[in-house]
Every structure is written in C-alpha cells, then in structure tokens.
C-alpha cells in the first residue's frame, strides 16, 4: 500500500477488489495445496464463501481496500488475500486503482498455511 493514497483511491481499490472477488473476472484465482488437498467440493464451497464475504472491519481491513478476509468453511479457518501485480506479473502494480496497470491475484489458503 502506498502511504499517500487518498480515500478516493482507497474507495476505487475497494470497489475494484469487490468486483473481482465477487465475479472472479479480470484477475487470477489460486488456492494453495492445502486447500486443494481437501477436494473439489471443499474448494467449490470455499470459493462461494469468498465471493459472498462481506465482513470487512478495522481488524481485517485497516486500509479500507477489501483485500483480505478470514472465514470458516466446514470448521476450517481460511484466509484469502488480493495482491496487485503489473500486467506482466513480474512486479507489483504502480497503481492498484488503475485497472490498466494492475493484474489482481486472489489467493485462498488454510490459516495454518500462512
């Protein structure tokens, strides 16, 4: 996160993150080996839960970007995180509020994999 970001930029980033997270369009979705090892049905349930997540608060979203979440599926604690890369995926995005220079990547992991 760039420290000089304005609240307008944060709102735009949060909106872009919410759109990506709820549609899985215009980015990449990854699940870790631990999540994948629990089977296709579990992965499907987790992805639905990530799409439906809306419990953003100061403790899990201190920068108001909606880029992280913690949830429980089938008694398993999971985290999801959105990271911002440049279009080549070789480095970080210069401006996560600009879709033209940002590729979003959402990773879902078991809490114990963190």
JONOR-V496856 format. One line per field, one symbol per residue. phi: phi as a letter, one per 40 degrees, with the letter a starting at -180 (. if undefined). Layout:
BEGIN
phi->???
END
This chain:
BEGIN
phi->.cccccccccccccccccccccbgcgabbbbcdccdcchcccdcccccccccdaccadcbacbfbfbaababbfgbcbbbabbbbcdcgbacccaccbccbbbcbbbbacdccc
END
